[in-house]
């Protein structure tokens, strides 16, 4: 079976798992933390099963190698900190947001930490480790990156408090998360960036996380235009994030192109 067809089959199965698993979580009255872990386990088993039984390749070949990619993992974390840190500082300086207070709840903090680890791992495994990898082996790698980013945006399209700009920015986030995989076929950059982005954005800084509101250390009060703050969807729905993501993605393309001696863009 052609690799792109495997990716298409996986997309439909993955969507079914998310819808079905979410429905079961609601039926059983599970909280968001337990439901997410449940979805993470199901999605991981699906990706591993497809890789072993359909692709006939090892699970490690999806991009799990750690040795030699420790720096990529750290860079992913630093990219998230740089974008959110820069954006938050600009919003504070311009008075678009203010801190209303600080609240520490160890139970909520560590539950959110686990939640964001699970989300980062299973989403990167699904979108980059399976979908992008299989598409890269069937079509031009750059086209595979763009298509995967579009699928990533589609899967987040039904999130609460969404907007057109938010969807566009999730697409740009898909490009940012996938640019390292384009060159290395390794998941650790994306996992580091994805985890730190979600965790810092929501449970620490008090923004929404793709429309989801979680308990946070810093209570935030927004008084600036939603175009710049992102509103209830989170900083990722802001025009400021659009600019920063485009800038960082362009820099990463240039850096990895030089580093790996590949030039996907003209």
Buried (B, 14 or more C-beta within 10 A) or exposed (E): EEBBEBBBBBBEBBEEBBEEBBEBBEEEEBEEBBBBBBBBBBBBEBBBEBBEEBBEEEBEEBBBBEEEBEEBBEBBBBBBBEBBEBBBEBBEEEEBBEEEEEEEEEEBBEBBBEBBBBBBBBBBBBBBBBBBBBBBBBBEBEEBBBBBBBBBBBBBEEBEBBBEBBBBBBBBBBBBBBBBBBBBBBBBBBBBBBBBBBBBBBBBBBBBBBBBBBBBBBEBEBEBEBBBBBBBBBBBBBBBBBEBBBEBBEEBBEBBBEEEEEEBEE
